Every structure is written in C-alpha cells, then in structure tokens.
C-alpha cells in the first residue's frame, strides 16, 4: 500500500515518501502533514529492530503523536526526542493567514504544549 525504505547501518533509518506541494501557504501543505502521519501508522514495525530512541525531526508537530503511539507499541518503551524545526503553529497564522482560533491551529497548540 505504502512505500517505505528501511536502511540499516549503525542505526535504522526509515524514509517515508510523501506528496510534494509548491507553496507553504497552500492547503496541500496541511494535507501533506496529515497524509504523512497516516502513513506512519502503516510503518512495517516487524522489519525494524526495537529502538532505544525515537527521534521526531519534522517541520510538522503531528508526527509526535505517531512517536508516542510507537513508544507504547514497543515493549522496551524507547525514549522520544522531539526536534521542533518550525515555529508552530505561529507560522501558519502569520504566513498562511489562518485564524488563531482555527480548530487545526488550536489542535497544533495543544500538541505543542503537551509534548514537551
């Protein structure tokens, strides 16, 4: 259904391909974030060694939800590390002209406050 590349070196790296969008202000950006998170739920966990850490380095905050899902799916309960690479959700409000009270913006704020 989805294409995943698992590379094994001294660590496991899983590459998840996603849709490409042309503008950061387009609805395609939000769709890309949501589709990426949905794809992560289909990650072939049986092909991956149990991790000691799950590192989320994403422009979007949504994959942190997947990381916590995987944390509880693995029996060894790996530590989750989040790298925030964008000013969320402020960038969508300031650059994308979305309302601060948009339900998606409020959801992103909730993720940001509860994942730290």
Helices and strands as residue ranges (DSSP letters): E 4-8, E 12-16, H 27-40, G 45-47, E 53-58, H 63-73, E 79-84, H 90-94, H 103-114
